[in-house]
Amino acid sequence: MTPLKPVAPGRKAVLGIAFFVLFVAVWAVATLSGFVSRTFLADPVTMLREGWALFAQFGFAGDIAITVWRVVGGFVLAAVCAVPLGIAMGAYKPIEAFFEPFVSFARYLPASAFIPLLILWAGIGEMQKLLVIFIGSFFQLVLMVAVAVGSTRRDLVEAAYTLGATSRGVVRRVLLPSASPAIAETLRLVLGWAWTYVIVAELIGASSGIGHMITDSQALLNTGQIIFGIIVIGVIGLISDFVFKWANQRLYPWSVA
Amino acid sequence: MNGGAHRHKLAIEAVGRTFAAVRGGTPTVALEPVTLRVEDNDFITILGPSGCGKSTLLRIVAGLDTPTSGRVLLDGTPVVAPGADRGMVFQSYTLFPWLTVHENICFGLREKNMPQNEQQRIAAHYIARVGLGGFERHYPKMLSGGMQQRTAIARALANDPKILLLDEPFGALDNQTRALMQELLLGIWEAEKKTVLFVTHDIEEAIFMAGRVIVMSARPGRIKVEVAVDLPHPRHYTVKTTPEFSALKARLTEEIRIEALKVAATA
């Protein structure tokens, strides 16, 4: 192996899949051989059987749908508020000076710790779930978007001015296009985090969703269902990641190396 | 001279720039008051070692930097901010990466809300002028350094500025490309008659294109000497091997060497 030397695409895929296979193999050996008690960890076959049962008998598809809806709803809400604020902060330094210290502080407030308060304020309905995701994503998004906009190359801004651009023109025609790939990347990243928040919100005080199913299964010591639920979350995350990456490459062909 | 009535294209009047002291240090004088008159259709090169304030001077003319003393007048109007009347080409590649060659060239025209067909016509003219036909739909990252700077020149010219400011635009290019770019720019100037202020540290480049070379001294920067270049136009690259060119080069080499030695002694 040579440092930083790229690997051929075909080989890259084989290597990536190989680890999945290895992971499942180790898991299968550890559980099927009886080395790890079934009470603590289901084997892959049981997990798949339980997963099938979830869909066939317990309407798991509905749980998935409601969880996806919550993530998307809360995340879109956060993005709609955070992206414009982040852009304003990145572009105009007084606005940044006004908001940045508070936002920096607020982003360290753990979203999950707000759940008891949010239950008090918003009940255990959908609004509470959306708010958990909103709090978890909003502050992160604001800061990362502000940084993306603020790090626009100064020489490009100067070039725009010498071409007769106004301040508004610079924001609209230089800062925004220059930062948009980074903003899209930020959205992709934070959407991943939103997934952890939604599950936490559903673990506590929910009557539907993947998180709720996991708590239910815990009461029954059904580790197969728990693991299946976790894997489903992982797979959905992976799919949304792929969609985002694909869309970003399509939208910003100029920024891809 | 010709009395106060004559108005210069560009008048740099005792323009100086001092950078504020950092944490109790002494303020840095980047530029001692400099006075320079530029006439319509002049091609002036400003030659000096690095750190002589030549880029600072150009940035002040562009309105990207503010002088601590003096003022700059363009057609009699004081310069206070950057504007479309002063086109600039930077040393770094400053094409907008998200725009194609064509869209980059139209950037300033769009800002003026010029009708589409007018934009098309002007862009096509300058794309042909800098020899980039067939590359209109390319993004900057697909172009070589020389092609990017040609696009940057076309983008500045498309705006039809009163003066073209170039800050070591060919500094990052290899020697061969550089020589070709000099010929290209000189050809454009000979054909379109623009007023040009060109900053460089390359002596040959300074002489080849200029009507007048302004030599600047090392820190703090000020004008050391002005040398008129009376080589005939249109200039062919072979002019670089003539005795007249060599004599100018020898003289300027001597002037610059003294300054470079000063810089080396203080560095």
Interface residues (C-beta under 8 A of the other chain):
Chain A: R153 D155 L156 E158 A159 A160 Y161 T162 L163 G164 A165 T166 G169 R173 V174 P177 S178 S180 Y252 P253 W254 S255
Chain B: A62 G63 L64 A81 P82 G83 A84 R86 G87 M88 F90 S92 T94 F96 P97 W98 L99 F107 G108 R110 E111 K112 Y139 P140 K141 A152 R155 A156 N159 L165
